[in-house]
Every structure is written in structure tokens, then in C-alpha cells.
């Protein structure tokens, strides 16, 4: 009788360990999938941030050109120099 209880106990432990092993495999799989999603999101965020920085730099360079052009236009049109002929 004690022989049978030992076998039942071993089967129960084996079943518990097998279930734990399967659960750990599942957790590892899910964790890898989530890590991939996080890495993809980080990459997309990095690309987005770079695009924002490029847009800012482009906007600043446009603003610089516009201010130089408006400065040239103002100085040439608003100089107010009147040339008179000598009599």
C-alpha cells in the first residue's frame, strides 16, 4: 500500500512540475512578444522625435532666410534717397 501512495505522489509532483514548466514557457513567450512591441514603439518614437527636430531645424532656417530677405527688401526700398539734378 505504501508503494502505491509513493507512485501517486510522484505522478502528482511530476504533473505539477510539468505544469510549471509549461507556464514558464508561456510567460517567456509573452514577455518576448511584449519586449518586441516595446522596442518597436521606442523605434517609432525615435523616428518621430528625429522628424520633429528636422522640422524645427527646417522651420528655423526658413525663418532666418525670411528675416534676411525682409531686411534686404526694407533697406533697399525704404532708403529714402532722392537724387536731384544740378541746375
Secondary structure, DSSP 8 states (H G I E B T S, - for coil): -HHHHHHHHHHHHHHHHHHHHHHHHHHHHHHHHHHHHHHHHHHHHHHHHHHHHHHHHHHHHHHHHHHHHHHHHHHHHS---------
